[in-house]
Amino acid sequence: MSKNPSKSLRNVSLDMRDLTKTYPTPKGDYVVLENLQLQIMKEEFVSIIGHSGCGKTTLLTMIAGLNDISGGEILLNEFPIAGPGPDRGVIFQSPSLLPWMTALENVMLGVKQVFPQASKKELKEICAYYLDKVGLGNAMNKRATELSQGMQQRVGIARAFALRPKILLLDEPFGMLDSLTKAELQDVLLEIWDKEKITAIQITHDVDEAIFLADRVIMMTSGPRAQIGDILEIGFERPRTRKEILNHPDYYGYRKHLIDFLEH
């Protein structure tokens, strides 16, 4: 499998060059990531897998601008990332909603910052559109405390898409959900993403989820000094359905490839 094929820079959304992250410790620097090289294309959905502690979330928070870069650089549309910004929407494992606010108000918080010239009516329409897309059209005026965990994560998905970001960053967004709710939200995510077609990078421990959602699965070596170990191209056409994927002759070959990597 090709580790990082050369791509036209015009089509590259995110370009990580010699990316390094170190943390100082009493015994010397702990190197989490070392000279990591990766390009992610515009409108591509990428899943990143690897063992716990290999630096997946560290990588995602560096792309989000929430974690300083120790060495190398990350270019977003050819411009270096130097901090957080609304051009990157993040969906966390826990949606972290403000409990006293309604679903609509929680989504509105970020939207007001991104579209300061928009009228109140326009802002509400943007928020309502995405809340409706995630199936919360009839619950947008409920407070966060009245929503189930799955419904709160739907708000998190709506909030991220409503910012109209250039890149969507997903840090194990379904990791705390039961299997049925997880499957439902994977479908919701894909349905919206198929329409919006923005670059998406997801961290996951779930091999089946990675295959179902991604165009490519990036496999990271175990830390410390983690790098890209392998890249698996997923050849399924879009839009995808779970039944079609499970019945596809390539599915179990992809699954075996990922599990073999994780077990060695």
C-alpha positions as CSV (number, residue, x, y, z in Angstrom):
1,M,0.0,0.0,0.0
2,S,1.3,3.5,-0.9
3,K,2.2,5.5,2.1
4,N,1.7,9.0,0.7
5,P,1.3,9.3,-3.1
6,S,2.2,12.6,-4.7
7,K,-0.8,14.8,-5.3
8,S,-1.5,18.1,-7.1
9,L,-1.3,20.8,-4.5
10,R,-4.4,22.4,-6.0
11,N,-6.4,19.4,-4.8
12,V,-4.8,19.0,-1.4
13,S,-6.8,20.3,1.5
14,L,-4.5,19.5,4.3
15,D,-0.7,19.0,4.0
16,M,1.3,17.8,7.0
17,R,5.1,18.1,6.5
18,D,7.6,16.6,8.9
19,L,5.1,17.0,11.7
20,T,6.5,16.5,15.1
21,K,5.1,16.8,18.6
22,T,7.1,16.5,21.8
23,Y,6.2,17.0,25.5
24,P,8.9,17.9,28.0
25,T,9.2,15.4,30.9
26,P,11.7,15.2,33.9
27,K,13.5,12.5,31.9
28,G,13.7,14.4,28.7
29,D,11.4,15.1,25.8
30,Y,8.7,12.5,25.0
31,V,8.2,12.3,21.3
32,V,4.6,11.6,20.4
33,L,4.8,12.1,16.6
34,E,8.0,12.3,14.6
35,N,8.4,13.6,11.0
36,L,4.8,12.6,10.1
37,Q,4.0,13.1,6.4
38,L,0.4,13.1,5.2
39,Q,-1.7,14.8,2.5
40,I,-5.5,14.8,2.6
41,M,-7.4,15.7,-0.5
42,K,-10.3,18.2,-0.8
43,E,-13.7,16.6,-0.3
44,E,-12.0,13.4,1.0
45,F,-13.2,11.5,4.1
46,V,-10.3,10.0,6.0
47,S,-10.4,7.7,9.0
48,I,-7.3,7.4,11.3
49,I,-6.8,4.3,13.4
50,G,-4.1,3.0,15.7
51,H,-3.5,1.8,19.2
52,S,-4.4,3.9,22.2
53,G,-1.6,6.3,22.9
54,C,-0.2,6.4,19.4
55,G,-1.0,10.1,19.0
56,K,-4.2,10.1,17.0
57,T,-6.0,12.7,19.1
58,T,-2.8,14.7,19.5
59,L,-2.7,14.9,15.7
60,L,-6.3,16.0,15.5
61,T,-5.9,18.7,18.1
62,M,-2.9,20.0,16.2
63,I,-4.9,20.2,13.0
64,A,-7.7,22.0,15.1
65,G,-5.1,24.5,16.3
66,L,-5.7,23.5,19.9
67,N,-2.2,21.9,20.4
68,D,1.1,23.6,19.6
69,I,3.3,22.1,16.8
70,S,6.8,21.2,18.0
71,G,8.3,20.7,14.5
72,G,7.2,20.8,10.9
73,E,4.0,22.4,9.7
74,I,0.4,21.8,8.8
75,L,-0.9,23.7,5.7
76,L,-4.7,24.2,5.2
77,N,-5.3,25.2,1.6
78,E,-1.6,26.0,1.4
79,F,-1.6,28.4,4.5
80,P,0.0,27.3,7.8
81,I,-2.2,26.6,10.7
82,A,-1.3,28.8,13.7
83,G,-4.3,28.4,16.0
84,P,-7.9,27.5,16.2
85,G,-10.4,28.9,13.7
86,P,-14.0,28.5,12.3
87,D,-12.5,27.0,9.1
88,R,-12.3,23.7,11.2
89,G,-15.4,22.3,12.7
90,V,-14.8,19.8,15.5
91,I,-17.1,17.0,16.7
92,F,-15.9,15.6,20.0
93,Q,-16.7,12.3,21.8
94,S,-18.7,14.3,24.3
95,P,-20.7,17.2,22.6
96,S,-20.1,19.5,25.6
97,L,-23.3,21.5,25.2
98,L,-24.2,24.3,27.5
99,P,-26.9,22.6,29.6
100,W,-29.1,25.6,30.3
101,M,-29.4,26.4,26.6
102,T,-31.7,24.8,24.0
103,A,-30.3,22.8,21.1
104,L,-30.9,25.8,18.8
105,E,-29.1,28.2,21.1
106,N,-26.1,25.8,21.4
107,V,-25.8,25.7,17.6
108,M,-26.4,29.5,17.4
109,L,-23.3,30.3,19.6
110,G,-20.8,29.4,16.9
111,V,-22.9,30.5,14.0
112,K,-23.2,34.0,15.3
113,Q,-19.4,34.3,15.4
114,V,-18.9,32.9,11.9
115,F,-21.7,34.9,10.3
116,P,-21.6,38.3,12.1
117,Q,-23.3,40.2,9.3
118,A,-26.3,37.8,9.1
119,S,-29.7,38.8,10.5
120,K,-31.3,37.0,13.4
121,K,-33.7,35.3,10.9
122,E,-30.9,34.1,8.7
123,L,-28.9,32.8,11.7
124,K,-31.9,30.9,12.9
125,E,-32.6,29.5,9.5
126,I,-29.0,28.1,9.3
127,C,-29.2,26.5,12.7
128,A,-32.7,25.1,12.1
129,Y,-31.6,23.7,8.7
130,Y,-28.8,21.6,10.2
131,L,-30.8,20.6,13.3
132,D,-33.5,19.3,11.0
133,K,-30.9,17.4,8.9
134,V,-29.8,15.5,12.1
135,G,-33.4,14.7,12.9
136,L,-34.0,17.3,15.7
137,G,-36.4,19.5,13.8
138,N,-39.0,19.0,16.5
139,A,-36.6,19.1,19.4
140,M,-34.6,22.2,18.7
141,N,-36.2,24.2,21.5
142,K,-35.5,21.6,24.1
143,R,-32.7,22.3,26.7
144,A,-29.6,20.2,26.4
145,T,-30.4,18.5,29.7
146,E,-33.7,17.2,28.2
147,L,-31.9,15.4,25.4
148,S,-30.5,11.9,25.4
149,Q,-26.8,11.3,24.8
150,G,-27.5,10.4,21.2
151,M,-29.6,13.5,20.7
152,Q,-26.9,15.7,22.2
153,Q,-24.4,14.2,19.8
154,R,-26.8,15.1,17.0
155,V,-26.6,18.7,18.2
156,G,-22.8,18.4,18.1
157,I,-22.9,17.2,14.5
158,A,-25.4,20.0,13.5
159,R,-23.2,22.6,15.3
160,A,-20.1,21.6,13.4
161,F,-21.7,21.5,9.9
162,A,-23.5,24.8,10.6
163,L,-20.2,26.7,10.8
164,R,-19.7,25.8,7.1
165,P,-16.0,24.8,7.8
166,K,-13.4,23.8,5.2
167,I,-12.5,20.7,7.3
168,L,-14.6,18.6,9.7
169,L,-12.6,17.0,12.5
170,L,-14.2,14.0,14.3
171,D,-12.6,12.7,17.5
172,E,-14.3,9.3,18.1
173,P,-17.7,11.1,18.0
174,F,-19.7,7.8,18.4
175,G,-17.4,6.1,20.9
176,M,-19.7,6.5,23.9
177,L,-22.9,5.5,22.2
178,D,-24.7,2.1,22.1
179,S,-24.3,0.2,18.9
180,L,-27.8,1.0,17.6
181,T,-27.5,4.8,18.2
182,K,-23.9,4.7,16.8
183,A,-25.2,3.1,13.5
184,E,-28.0,5.7,13.3
185,L,-25.6,8.6,13.7
186,Q,-23.1,7.2,11.3
187,D,-25.9,7.2,8.7
188,V,-26.9,10.8,9.6
189,L,-23.3,11.9,9.4
190,L,-22.8,10.3,5.9
191,E,-26.1,11.7,4.6
192,I,-25.1,15.3,5.5
193,W,-21.5,14.8,4.4
194,D,-22.6,13.4,1.0
195,K,-24.4,16.7,0.4
196,E,-21.9,19.1,1.9
197,K,-18.7,17.3,0.6
198,I,-16.2,18.9,2.9
199,T,-12.9,17.4,3.9
200,A,-13.4,15.1,6.9
201,I,-10.9,13.5,9.2
202,Q,-12.1,11.0,11.8
203,I,-10.3,9.3,14.7
204,T,-11.8,5.9,15.5
205,H,-11.0,2.6,17.2
206,D,-13.7,0.9,15.2
207,V,-12.4,-0.9,12.1
208,D,-15.9,-1.4,10.7
209,E,-16.8,2.3,11.2
210,A,-13.5,3.3,9.4
211,I,-14.3,1.2,6.4
212,F,-18.0,2.3,6.2
213,L,-17.2,6.0,6.4
214,A,-13.8,6.6,4.7
215,D,-12.3,7.0,1.3
216,R,-8.9,6.1,2.9
217,V,-8.0,4.6,6.3
218,I,-4.7,5.9,7.7
219,M,-2.9,3.5,10.0
220,M,-0.6,5.0,12.6
221,T,2.3,3.1,14.1
222,S,2.4,2.6,17.9
223,G,4.0,5.5,19.9
224,P,6.3,6.9,20.9
225,R,7.7,8.5,17.7
226,A,4.5,7.5,15.8
227,Q,4.3,7.9,12.0
228,I,2.0,6.8,9.2
229,G,2.4,3.0,9.0
230,D,0.1,2.2,6.1
231,I,-2.7,3.7,4.1
232,L,-5.7,1.6,2.8
233,E,-7.8,2.9,-0.1
234,I,-11.5,2.1,0.3
235,G,-13.0,1.5,-3.1
236,F,-16.7,1.6,-2.3
237,E,-18.8,3.9,-4.3
238,R,-20.9,6.7,-2.8
239,P,-23.5,7.1,-1.5
240,R,-23.1,4.0,0.6
241,T,-25.5,1.8,2.5
242,R,-24.5,-0.5,5.4
243,K,-26.1,-3.5,3.7
244,E,-24.3,-2.9,0.4
245,I,-21.0,-2.5,2.2
246,L,-21.4,-5.7,4.3
247,N,-22.3,-7.7,1.2
248,H,-19.5,-6.3,-0.9
249,P,-16.8,-8.9,-1.8
250,D,-14.0,-6.5,-0.8
251,Y,-15.3,-5.7,2.7
252,Y,-13.7,-8.6,4.6
253,G,-10.4,-8.1,2.8
254,Y,-10.3,-4.5,3.9
255,R,-11.3,-5.6,7.4
256,K,-8.5,-8.2,7.6
257,H,-5.9,-5.8,6.3
258,L,-6.7,-3.3,9.1
259,I,-6.9,-5.9,11.9
260,D,-3.6,-7.5,10.7
261,F,-2.0,-4.1,11.0
262,L,-3.3,-3.5,14.5
263,E,-2.3,-6.9,15.7
264,H,1.4,-6.5,14.6
